[in-house]
Amino acid sequence: MDPIRTVIARAARRLLVASWLRHTVVWLTVALVLAAAARGAQKLSPVLTVEWNWVLPALVGASALIALVIAYARRPKEIDVARTIDERAGLRESLSTALCVEQEDRAWSRAIVEDARHRASRVVVRDAVPIEAPGNSWWPIAACAGLLAVWWLPATDVGGLFAKKQAEEAERAQVQQVAEQVSQTQKEIDEILAKAGVEIEEPADTGEDLFKPEQIERVSAEEMQRAAIKKLTALSDKLEEQRNGERGMTFDAIRDAMKRMETPEPGPATEMSRAMARGDFAEAKRQLEKLAEQIQSGEMSDEQKKQLQQQLEKMSEAMAQMAENRQQLVEQLRQAGLSEAQAQRLASDPNALEQALKEQGLSQEQIDQLKQQAQAQQNASDAASAMSQAMGQMAQGMQNGSESQMQDGLGSMSGQLSKMEQMQSEMQALEQAMGQCQGQMADICKNPGSGMGQTAGEGSQWGRNGQFSQGERMAQGNASGGPGQGLGVGPEEAPADFMLKSEKATVNTTDQGPVIASSLVYGAQVKGESTAAFSAVASSAEAQAAEAIETKRVPREHEEAVKAYFGRLKKAAEKESGESPKPAEQGNDS
């Protein structure tokens, strides 16, 4: 039975492959039809997303696997395979009969089995059971062509779902962008304040925090913008409150007073005085340290030390006068209803100020503001008084030759300038942080322009040319325009957001180019004498005299006198202007 079963096994495998091909064709067609339907639905509603990169290979693989499972489950039995071979190879049921009688021990049965073996050995299985393409092999080809046709069709958003999804995605992106902008601004402001050593209180809780990750996913862009503006406004108000607080007012009062300080006569402390007048306390401190080094190293001559002593005495007197000057606060108190005498007295006594202001009927807010200004003025006066004492101590030490007294004055003055420098750094940091807030709010709250318009065309009320345009001369039909109007009604002007931002840039200054800024510094005037006008007049007079001699307008007997006079005048002009007289040209003897 070995040849018989060998032939049957080989034929069974080929029948299984043929069955698998037939089922694969069917299931692959079904898969391609489903893919075409999904692609068509995607074209009609682009909101549907299908990962075709793996969906198509998965459909093909699933079709082949399903076909294999079905073919294996429906594989023919051994007797059915034998009948198929008998039929296709023309064996007249030899193999199927042999399978039926192989267990019998009769001579007839053995003869049938032996004959079947002999015939099975001559059977060519690939000819008897060929593996051929199914007759419906064109089905998947047609389905694939249909899929390609649907694939390249233009998309049409029938239900408007795609536009809605795009709008939602754009809104989510906008919400995320606003949240990131606010977070970045908060981070930059924290860095600016930390660098300057400024601490501010956190703004009060304004309600539900929409900037949490779980809240961002469910809020609209408009709600996020409102929340961002609200948060940045609260932060900006807090920064402005601290900038305009008592410490800020103190710094402004000191800086304004310094601008009015007169610069002393030229000397070693001139640069320090100018830096203080400009409000550049860091530079003033650096110049003070430079003076201290020159004194300690002995580089400063006795004449320079005397000049420095005189400068320090004058600056000490100016600081003392500055400490007593409360004119600005006095004016504000007079505007509040106090008399000149009351304003002068209360300007130096903040504690008694509140009761006097209450008697004038001012609100508590106005009283607090004036008290804050009075305290700031007092702080500025104390700082000016301390610097006056320090400069006076330095001048006294230089006069008495006391190095310890000089060092004490230097230390006290350096400490005061360090405080001023720290206050200046804090105020600049607060102003920069406020600028960051204002700039971010301007970016978030962009103000689009508004306007009114009216379309015009063939079907419009005013014809093709519009309501106020001129009609065409040679046109026919509805071509003439409406009556002209010189000045129509336009949209009102929309306010535009703006901000003020103060930044200090590191630049390299040169002496080239125009002057971009100047500052008035009070000091002694440097007087000089101009010789340019005298030189010009002398040169012009000499030229006119030479011309008169050449044209014979001067009598011959007076020519030598005229030449001598204007020659002396020219030498005097050259001497005044510092020019050396030109040597006389040597004549050639003829």
C-alpha positions in Angstrom: 0.0 0.0 0.0 3.0 2.3 0.2 2.8 3.6 -3.4 -0.9 4.1 -3.1 -0.7 6.1 0.1 2.3 8.1 -1.2 0.3 9.2 -4.2 -2.8 9.9 -2.1 -0.7 12.1 0.3 0.9 14.1 -2.5 -2.5 14.6 -4.1 -4.1 15.6 -0.8 -1.5 18.4 -0.3 -2.1 19.7 -3.8 -5.8 19.7 -3.3 -5.3 21.6 0.0 -3.3 24.3 -1.8 -5.9 24.6 -4.5 -8.6 24.9 -2.0 -6.6 27.6 -0.1 -6.2 29.6 -3.3 -9.9 29.5 -4.0 -10.8 30.7 -0.5 -8.0 33.3 -0.6 -9.5 34.8 -3.7 -12.9 35.1 -2.1 -11.7 36.5 1.2 -9.2 38.9 -0.4 -12.0 40.3 -2.5 -14.1 40.8 0.6 -11.2 42.6 2.3 -10.6 44.9 -0.6 -14.3 45.7 -0.9 -14.3 46.6 2.8 -11.2 48.7 2.4 -12.8 50.6 -0.6 -15.9 51.2 1.5 -13.8 52.5 4.4 -11.9 54.8 2.1 -15.1 56.1 0.5 -16.5 56.8 4.0 -13.2 58.6 4.8 -13.6 60.7 1.6 -17.1 61.7 2.5 -16.2 62.4 6.1 -12.5 63.3 6.5 -12.8 63.3 10.2 -12.5 59.5 10.1 -8.9 58.4 10.5 -7.6 55.1 9.2 -4.0 54.0 9.6 -3.7 52.5 6.1 0.0 51.8 6.5 -0.9 48.8 8.6 -4.6 48.3 7.9 -4.0 47.2 4.2 -1.3 44.6 5.0 -3.4 43.4 7.9 -6.4 42.8 5.7 -4.3 40.9 3.1 -2.7 38.7 5.9 -6.1 38.1 7.6 -7.6 37.0 4.3 -4.8 34.5 3.6 -5.0 33.2 7.2 -8.8 32.8 7.1 -8.6 31.0 3.8 -6.0 28.6 5.1 -8.1 27.8 8.2 -11.2 27.1 6.1 -9.3 25.0 3.5 -7.7 22.9 6.3 -11.0 22.4 8.0 -12.6 21.3 4.8 -9.8 19.2 3.5 -11.0 15.9 1.8 -10.8 12.5 3.4 -8.4 9.9 2.1 -11.1 7.9 0.3 -12.2 11.2 -1.4 -8.7 11.9 -2.5 -8.4 8.4 -3.9 -11.6 8.8 -5.9 -10.3 12.1 -7.3 -7.1 10.5 -8.5 -9.1 7.6 -10.0 -11.3 10.0 -11.8 -8.6 12.4 -13.1 -5.9 9.7 -13.9 -8.4 7.3 -15.5 -7.7 4.4 -13.0 -11.3 3.2 -13.0 -11.6 3.3 -9.2 -8.5 1.2 -8.7 -7.1 3.2 -5.8 -10.5 3.7 -4.0 -11.3 0.0 -4.3 -7.9 -1.0 -3.0 -8.5 1.2 0.1 -11.8 -0.6 0.7 -10.5 -4.2 0.4 -6.9 -3.8 1.8 -7.9 -5.4 5.1 -9.4 -8.5 3.5 -7.3 -11.7 3.2 -8.9 -13.2 0.1 -7.0 -13.8 -3.1 -9.3 -11.5 -5.1 -8.6 -8.6 -2.7 -4.9 -9.1 -2.8 -5.0 -9.1 -6.6 -6.9 -5.8 -6.6 -4.4 -4.2 -4.2 -1.4 -5.4 -6.2 -3.0 -4.0 -9.4 -3.6 -0.6 -7.6 0.0 -0.4 -6.5 1.2 -1.1 -10.0 -1.1 1.7 -11.4 -0.2 4.2 -8.6 3.5 3.9 -9.3 2.8 5.1 -12.9 0.6 8.1 -11.8 2.1 11.6 -12.3 0.4 13.6 -9.5 1.1 17.1 -10.8 -0.7 16.1 -14.0 -3.5 14.4 -12.3 -4.0 17.1 -9.6 -2.7 20.3 -11.1 -2.6 23.6 -9.0 -4.2 26.2 -11.2 -5.5 29.7 -10.6 -9.2 29.8 -9.7 -11.6 30.9 -12.3 -12.7 33.9 -10.2 -9.1 35.2 -9.9 -10.2 38.5 -11.4 -12.4 39.3 -8.4 -9.5 40.7 -6.2 -8.1 42.5 -9.3 -11.4 44.3 -9.8 -11.8 45.0 -6.1 -8.2 46.5 -6.1 -9.0 48.7 -9.1 -12.1 49.9 -7.3 -10.1 50.7 -4.2 -7.6 52.7 -6.2 -10.4 54.6 -7.9 -11.9 55.5 -4.6 -8.5 56.2 -3.1 -7.8 59.1 -5.5 -11.2 60.7 -5.3 -11.3 64.3 -3.9 -12.4 64.5 -0.3 -15.7 66.1 0.5 -16.8 67.0 4.0 -20.4 66.2 3.6 -21.5 66.6 7.2 -19.0 69.3 8.1 -17.4 67.0 10.7 -13.8 67.6 9.4 -14.1 71.3 9.6 -15.5 71.0 13.1 -12.6 68.7 14.1 -10.1 71.1 12.6 -11.6 73.9 14.6 -11.5 71.9 17.8 -7.8 71.0 17.2 -7.0 74.6 16.4 -8.7 75.7 19.6 -6.9 73.0 21.6 -3.6 74.2 20.1 -4.5 77.8 20.9 -5.4 76.9 24.5 -2.1 75.0 24.9 -0.2 77.9 23.4 -1.7 80.5 25.7 -1.0 78.3 28.7 2.6 77.8 27.6 3.0 81.6 27.0 1.8 82.4 30.5 4.0 79.7 32.0 7.0 81.0 30.1 6.3 84.6 31.1 5.9 83.6 34.8 9.2 81.8 34.6 11.0 84.7 33.0 9.6 87.1 35.6 10.7 84.9 38.4 14.2 84.7 36.9 14.3 88.5 36.6 13.1 89.1 40.2 15.4 86.3 41.6 18.4 87.8 39.8 17.7 91.2 41.5 16.8 89.7 44.8 13.2 90.9 44.7 10.4 89.0 46.4 6.7 89.7 45.7 3.6 88.2 47.3 1.7 85.8 45.2 -1.5 87.3 43.7 -4.7 86.3 45.6 -6.5 83.2 44.3 -8.9 84.3 41.6 -11.0 81.1 41.5 -10.5 77.8 39.6 -7.0 77.4 38.2 -7.5 76.7 34.5 -3.8 76.2 33.9 -3.7 72.7 35.5 -3.3 69.9 32.9 -6.6 68.4 33.7 -8.4 71.7 33.2 -6.6 72.7 30.0 -8.3 69.8 28.1 -11.8 71.0 28.8 -11.7 74.8 28.5 -12.2 76.8 25.4 -9.7 79.2 23.9 -11.7 82.2 24.9 -11.9 81.0 28.5 -8.1 80.3 28.5 -7.4 83.8 27.2 -9.6 85.4 29.8 -7.9 83.4 32.5 -4.5 84.3 31.1 -5.3 88.0 31.0 -6.7 87.8 34.5 -3.6 86.1 35.9 -1.2 88.4 34.1 -3.2 91.5 35.1 -3.1 90.4 38.8 0.7 89.8 38.5 1.2 93.2 36.8 -0.8 95.0 39.5 1.3 93.3 42.2 4.5 94.4 40.4 3.2 97.9 40.0 2.1 98.1 43.6 5.6 97.1 44.8 7.3 99.5 42.3 5.2 102.4 43.4 5.5 101.4 47.1 7.5 103.1 49.8 10.8 101.7 48.6 10.1 102.8 45.0 9.1 106.3 46.1 12.3 106.5 48.2 14.4 105.6 45.2 12.6 108.1 42.9 13.0 110.9 45.5 16.8 110.2 45.9 17.3 110.0 42.1 15.4 113.2 41.5 17.3 115.0 44.2 20.6 113.8 42.8 19.8 115.2 39.4 19.5 118.7 41.0 22.9 118.4 42.8 25.5 120.8 41.5 28.8 119.3 40.3 31.8 120.7 42.2 34.9 122.2 40.6 37.0 119.8 38.5 39.0 117.4 40.6 39.5 113.7 41.5 35.8 113.3 42.6 34.3 114.8 39.5 33.4 111.5 37.8 31.8 110.2 41.0 29.7 113.3 41.3 28.6 113.1 37.7 27.7 109.4 38.1 25.6 110.3 41.2 23.9 113.1 39.3 23.0 110.7 36.5 21.6 108.2 39.0 24.2 105.6 38.1 25.1 104.5 41.6 27.0 101.4 40.5 29.4 103.7 38.6 29.6 106.1 41.5 30.6 103.3 43.8 33.2 102.2 41.4 34.7 105.7 41.2 34.7 105.9 45.0 36.6 102.6 45.2 39.0 104.0 42.6 39.6 107.1 44.8 40.2 104.9 47.8 42.8 102.9 45.9 44.6 106.1 44.8 44.7 107.4 48.3 46.0 104.2 49.8 48.6 103.6 47.1 49.9 107.2 47.3 49.2 107.9 43.7 47.3 111.1 44.6 49.4 114.2 44.9 49.0 116.8 47.6 47.3 119.1 45.2 44.8 116.4 44.1 44.2 115.6 47.8 43.4 119.3 48.5 41.1 119.4 45.5 39.4 116.2 46.7 38.9 117.6 50.1 37.3 120.7 48.7 35.0 118.7 46.5 33.9 116.4 49.3 33.2 119.5 51.5 31.0 121.0 48.7 29.3 117.7 48.0 28.6 117.3 51.8 27.0 120.7 51.9 24.9 119.9 48.8 23.8 116.6 50.4 22.9 118.4 53.6 20.8 120.9 51.7 19.2 118.0 49.8 18.3 116.3 53.1 16.5 119.5 54.2 14.7 120.0 50.9 11.1 118.7 51.1 9.6 121.2 48.7 7.9 118.5 46.5 6.1 117.0 49.5 5.2 120.5 50.8 3.5 121.3 47.5 1.5 118.0 47.6 0.4 118.8 51.2 -0.6 122.3 50.2 -2.7 120.9 47.4 -4.4 118.7 50.0 -5.6 121.8 51.8 -2.9 122.5 54.4 -1.4 125.9 54.9 2.2 126.7 54.0 3.3 126.5 57.7 1.4 123.3 58.3 2.9 121.7 55.2 6.4 122.7 56.2 6.0 121.4 59.7 4.3 118.1 58.8 6.6 117.3 55.9 9.3 116.3 58.4 6.9 114.6 60.9 5.0 111.7 59.2 3.5 110.6 62.5 1.5 113.8 63.0 0.5 113.9 59.4 -2.4 111.5 59.5 -4.4 113.5 62.1 -3.9 116.7 60.1 -5.0 115.1 56.9 -8.1 113.6 58.5 -9.1 117.1 59.6 -9.0 118.1 55.9 -11.7 115.5 55.1 -9.4 113.3 52.9 -10.2 109.7 52.2 -8.2 107.0 53.9 -6.7 106.0 50.6 -5.5 109.6 50.0 -4.1 109.8 53.5 -2.3 106.5 53.1 -0.7 107.7 49.8 0.4 111.0 51.3 1.8 109.2 54.4 3.7 106.8 52.1 5.1 109.8 50.2 6.1 111.5 53.4 7.8 108.4 54.7 9.6 108.0 51.3 10.8 111.6 51.5 12.0 111.0 55.1 13.9 107.9 53.9 15.5 109.9 51.1 16.4 112.7 53.5 18.0 110.2 55.9 20.0 108.7 53.0 21.2 112.1 51.9 22.0 113.1 55.4 24.0 109.9 55.9 26.0 110.5 52.6 26.6 114.1 53.7 28.0 113.0 57.0 30.2 110.3 55.3 31.6 112.9 52.8 32.1 115.4 55.6 33.9 112.7 57.6 36.1 111.9 54.6 36.9 115.6 54.1 37.7 116.1 57.8 40.0 113.0 57.8 41.9 114.3 54.8 42.2 117.8 56.5 43.4 116.3 59.8 45.6 113.6 58.1 43.6 110.9 60.0 43.6 107.8 58.0 41.1 106.0 60.3 38.6 108.8 60.0 39.1 108.8 56.2 38.5 105.0 56.1 35.4 105.3 58.3 33.9 107.9 55.9 34.8 105.8 52.9 33.1 102.7 54.4 30.0 104.7 55.3 29.8 106.3 51.8 30.4 102.9 50.1 27.6 101.4 52.2 25.1 104.1 51.2 26.0 103.7 47.5 25.6 100.0 47.8 22.1 100.5 49.2 21.3 102.9 46.3 22.7 100.4 43.8 20.5 97.6 45.2 17.4 99.8 45.1 18.2 100.7 41.5 18.6 97.1 40.6 15.2 96.2 42.2 13.4 99.0 40.5 14.8 98.0 37.1 13.8 94.4 37.7 10.3 95.4 38.6 10.0 97.6 35.6 11.3 94.9 33.3 8.9 92.3 34.8 6.0 94.7 34.3 7.1 95.1 30.7 7.1 91.3 30.3 3.5 91.2 31.6 2.3 94.0 29.4 4.0 92.5 26.3 2.6 89.0 26.9 -0.9 90.4 27.4 -0.5 92.3 24.1 0.4 89.1 22.4 -2.5 87.1 23.8 -5.1 89.9 23.3 -4.3 90.9 19.7 -6.9 93.5 18.7 -8.1 92.7 15.1 -9.3 95.6 13.0 -13.0 96.0 12.4 -14.7 97.4 9.4 -17.9 97.4 7.3 -18.2 96.5 3.7 -20.7 95.5 1.1 -20.2 93.1 -1.8 -21.0 94.2 -5.3 -21.6 92.0 -8.4 -24.1 91.2 -11.1 -26.8 90.2 -8.6 -26.1 92.9 -6.0 -28.3 95.9 -5.4 -25.8 98.4 -6.8 -24.8 96.6 -9.9 -21.4 95.4 -11.0 -19.7 98.8 -10.3 -20.8 99.2 -6.7 -22.8 101.8 -4.9 -20.6 104.8 -5.3 -18.4 104.1 -8.4 -18.8 105.6 -11.8 -20.7 103.7 -14.5 -19.2 102.5 -17.8 -19.9 104.7 -20.8 -20.3 102.0 -23.5 -21.7 99.2 -21.3 -25.2 97.8 -21.7 -27.6 96.5 -19.1 -27.0 96.9 -15.4 -23.7 98.7 -15.5 -24.2 102.2 -14.1 -23.1 102.9 -10.6 -25.0 104.6 -7.9 -24.9 108.3 -7.0 -21.5 109.4 -5.8 -20.8 110.2 -2.2 -17.8 112.2 -1.2 -17.2 110.9 2.3 -19.0 107.8 3.4 -19.5 106.5 6.9 -16.5 104.4 8.0 -15.8 102.3 11.1 -14.8 104.0 14.3 -11.2 103.9 15.3 -10.4 100.8 17.4 -8.0 101.3 20.3 -4.7 99.6 19.9 -2.8 97.9 22.7 0.5 99.4 23.6 3.1 98.9 26.3 6.2 100.6 27.7 9.3 98.4 28.3 12.5 99.6 29.8 15.6 97.7 29.0 19.3 98.3 29.6 21.5 97.2 26.8 25.2 96.6 26.9 26.7 98.8 24.2 30.2 100.0 23.2 30.2 103.8 23.2 32.3 105.7 20.8 33.0 109.3 20.0 31.7 108.9 16.4 28.1 109.6 15.3 25.5 112.0 16.5 24.6 112.7 20.2 21.5 110.6 21.0 21.0 111.8 24.6 22.2 114.5 26.9 21.7 115.3 30.6 21.9 118.7 32.4 24.3 118.6 35.3 24.6 121.6 37.6 28.1 122.9 38.1 30.6 125.7 37.6 30.7 127.1 34.1 34.1 126.7 32.2 34.8 130.1 30.6 36.9 130.4 27.5 37.8 133.0 24.8 37.2 132.6 21.1 39.8 133.8 18.6 38.2 132.4 15.5 36.3 135.7 14.7 39.4 137.8 15.0 41.5 135.5 12.7 38.7 135.6 10.1 38.4 139.4 10.1 42.2 139.8 9.9 42.5 137.4 6.9 39.6 139.1 5.1 41.0 142.6 5.7 44.4 141.5 4.4 42.9 140.1 1.2 40.9 143.3 0.6 44.1 145.4 1.1 46.0 143.3 -1.4 43.3 143.6 -3.9 43.2 147.4 -3.5 46.9 147.6 -4.1 46.7 145.5 -7.2 44.0 147.6 -8.7 45.9 150.8 -8.0 43.2 152.1 -5.6 45.8 152.9 -3.0 48.3 155.7 -3.8 51.8 154.5 -4.4 53.3 156.5 -1.5 50.9 154.7 0.9 51.4 151.1 -0.3 54.2 150.3 2.1 52.3 151.6 5.1 49.2 149.6 4.2 51.3 146.4 3.7 53.1 146.9 7.0 49.8 147.5 8.9 48.0 144.4 7.6 51.1 142.3 8.1 51.2 143.1 11.8 47.5 142.4 12.0 48.0 139.0 10.4 50.9 138.1 12.8 48.7 139.1 15.8 45.9 136.8 14.5 48.2 133.9 14.1 49.6 134.4 17.6 46.1 134.4 19.1 45.1 131.2 17.3 48.3 129.4 18.2 49.5 129.0 14.6 53.2 129.5 13.8 53.8 132.1 11.1 54.8 130.7 7.8 58.5 131.3 6.8 59.0 133.9 4.1 59.6 132.4 0.7 63.1 132.9 -0.7 63.2 134.7 -4.0 65.5 133.7 -6.8 68.1 136.3 -7.8 67.8 137.0 -11.4 
